[in-house]
Amino acid sequence: MKKLILFLTLSLLFLSCIQHYYAGLPARPTEAVVLTLDMIKKYQLDTEKFKLIHVYLGNELVISREITREEANSGRHKNLTVRKDRTMEELTFPRWVRGNVIGMKKAATFWQKLQNKHTFLLLVSFEDKNGAYLTFKPNNSGGYILETLGDGHYVKYNSSTYRCVSDCNYIELLVDLEIEEDNSRQTRVVPGR
């Protein structure tokens, strides 16, 4: 009997720890699939239509950059770590974090020739700050992935260059196909006869 009570107590403790850990992580979207060029064409998505659609990161993304003492002392940066006497700003975007497409730019002619379609780079913000966005580009199979710089280990974010701590080459942009609809009702008074 004591073993049973001990087992149940430890099980409940373990479950509460797991629940506490997952409570801070974003929930998985219900109908999330990789965003593709074909979807953009099929649904004729533009910046206004993207406001009705939820986009998500397919994998966790961790980026960092070294900052100066002046930047560290300014108080603008929240996620600071010190590594080998260097002050680093480290940002973590968890898997399934929700973002908003805040803009679209024409892709380079290389992508247009490769896909033989009108292709766009998508500017996606995962924060409330204006101007802080990540850029996603179409890959060879038509899905959208994070645009990296140089050898694939750097990204642009908030007009700064960050080094990828996690693998940046396979960060896909997912879209939740459940589109929010405007269910507002308008009433108008019609004069009687």
URPEWO-V451943 format. One record per run of one state. SS is the DSSP state (alpha for helix, beta for strand, coil for the rest). FROM is the first residue (numbers start at 1). TO is the last residue. If there is no record, write none. Layout:
BEGIN
SS;FROM;TO, SS;FROM;TO
END
This chain:
BEGIN
coil;1;1, alpha;2;23, coil;24;31, beta;32;34, coil;35;35, beta;36;36, alpha;37;42, coil;43;46, alpha;47;50, coil;51;53, beta;54;57, coil;58;60, beta;61;66, coil;67;68, alpha;69;73, coil;74;79, beta;80;83, coil;84;85, beta;86;93, coil;94;97, beta;98;106, coil;107;108, alpha;109;115, coil;116;119, beta;120;125, coil;126;133, beta;134;138, coil;139;142, beta;143;146, coil;147;148, beta;149;149, coil;150;153, beta;154;157, coil;158;159, beta;160;164, coil;165;167, alpha;168;170, coil;171;171, beta;172;176, coil;177;193
END
